[in-house]
Amino acid sequence: MALDEPPEVPTVTTGASRSAESYQPLGEPVPGWVARPAPPGQVLIGDHCRLEVLTDVHVADLVAAYRLDAADEGWTYLPFGPLHTVEEYRAWLAVATEAADSLFYVVLDPAGLPVGVAAYLRIQPDVGSIEVGNVHFSPLLQRRAAATEAQYLLMRHAFDDLGYRRYEWKCNALNAPSRATALRLGFHYEGTFRQAAVVKGRNRDTAWYSIIDREWPVVRAGFEAWLDAANFDSDGRQSRRLHQLRAEPGRLRA
């Protein structure tokens, strides 16, 4: 019986060149590349929220905010929790913040109340790649402009301040809201890693998404147009959706 043929390999790839000594295609040059700095943990300030490094000081208010999710739906796809007490959350935080390649942020509302968490994960300065993950927004933050702005502030810091080349989003492939959010925010779907993990005793297939640096200017323009006060009516309802503004950056219409 004949062996299966391997899949055909494309002879031309986007941005690729060919070696003068070989027929093998090569990736595009990255002139002057140097490792990027690790995120320093600076405060990120927007019009609707502020992000600062998560510490024990924020835990009691966060736990109270998460209790507003009576069905614990926000914990379902996280690799930890539910964490219902201050003691449980502090114990988790002590372990989570030990990882050298992660940095956890708390999202604060305009009054300074902690209403959610997001983290930089898999920080890889040598290759300029960083992931946003462990996103857990309480009902006080969900479906509000501050939720979108928090994501924008983290992206902007990674690309504009730190010079990263790649920004990742990963989620359980069964987590439909997270997958929809990734696309809404401008991420591109890259594929699904089957049986990537066992989480809370169950299989997890992981869906991968990314934004790369050459895509960021259009993504950024869409965020900035969406967050503009002119995009909201007097009741705070959006006039145009984020994906519409990203398709026509800089062309905000009331």
Salt bridges, closest charged atoms under 4 A:
GLU28 OE2 - ARG214 NH1 3.53
GLU52 OE1 - ARG50 NH2 3.38
GLU52 OE2 - HIS58 NE2 2.77
ASP72 OD2 - HIS84 NE2 2.76
GLU131 OE1 - ARG122 NE 3.46
GLU131 OE1 - LYS170 NZ 2.91
ASP160 OD1 - ARG220 NH1 2.92
ASP161 OD2 - HIS157 ND1 2.79
GLU168 OE1 - ARG122 NH2 3.46
GLU168 OE2 - ARG166 NE 2.73
GLU168 OE1 - LYS170 NZ 2.62
GLU190 OE1 - ARG166 NH2 2.77
GLU215 OE2 - HIS188 NE2 3.67
ASP233 OD2 - ARG237 NE 3.12
ASP235 OD2 - ARG237 NH2 3.26
GLU248 OE2 - ARG240 NH2 3.83
GLU248 OE1 - ARG251 NH1 3.51
GLU248 OE1 - ARG253 NH1 3.78
